[in-house]
Amino acid sequence: MNITYRPFYFNSDEDCGRLAEWSNDPALKHLINRFPSQEACAKEFTPDHYRSMGRNPPLKGTSKRFMIQLDDVPVGHARLDLNTH
């Protein structure tokens, strides 16, 4: 087994589609801390949602997103927030 990571590509249909699929998976959705209520958890994510994040990065701070791969197969996503202070 070989675990690697690579940049997450916001302009990639494959990356954005996979992240939308994972974000909408009922078995995983409750693990994502951006869903503080049942109403918020009901939100459906699309690949366009993630593409727009790449076009409109946060104004403050720096973050990097990575696709985690196992034997070159994407198995997860990570966001690394860097403190610029």
N, C-alpha and C positions, 0 to 999 in steps of 0.2 A: 504494500500500500504506500502510495506517495501523496502526501497532502501538500498542496501548493495554494497560492493565492495570486490573483491578478486584479488589475483595476476593473471596477464595474463601469460598463460603457452605457451611458444614458442615451446614446443614439443607436443602440443595438436593440432591434426587435426581440432578439432572443433573450438578452439580459433583462429587459424591462418586462417581457412576457413572463419569464420565469419568476421574477420578484413579485409580480401581480398574482401569479398562481399561488406562490407560497403565502403571500399576505392574505389571500382569501380562503386558504385551507382551514376549515373549522378545527382540525386537530392542532393547528399551530397558532391560529389567530389570537387565542386567549393569552398566549405567551408574550405578545407584543405590547409593550407598556404604553403605547399611544392610544389605547382603547380603554378609557377610564369608566365607560358606561356601556350598557347593552345597546343603547341607541348608536353610540359611536362605533361599537363593534360590528354593527350591522352594515356599515359602509363597505361598499364593494370597490376594490382598486382595479384599475385598468393599466395596461402598458403606457398609455398616454399620461397617466398620473406621474409615473416615474420619469418619462421623457421630459415633462414640464419641470420636474425638479432639477434636471440637468441644465435647462435653459434659464432657470431662476434660482441660482444658488443663494443660500442665506447671506444676508448683508453683513452679519457679525460672525466672527470666528472662522475657523478653517476646519473643514471635515473632509475626510477621504473615505471612499466606499470601495470595498473589495468583494470579489466573488471568490469563495473558498471552494477548492476543487479536490476531489479524491480521485486519483488516477485519471486526471483531466476531465472529470465529470463534475459539473457544478453541484454542490451539496449544501451550500449555505452562503450567507451574505453577512458582511460586517461593516459597520460604520465606525470610523476612528475620528473622534473629535479632538482637535489639537488646541491647547490653550496658548493663545498668542500674547499673554501678558508677561 
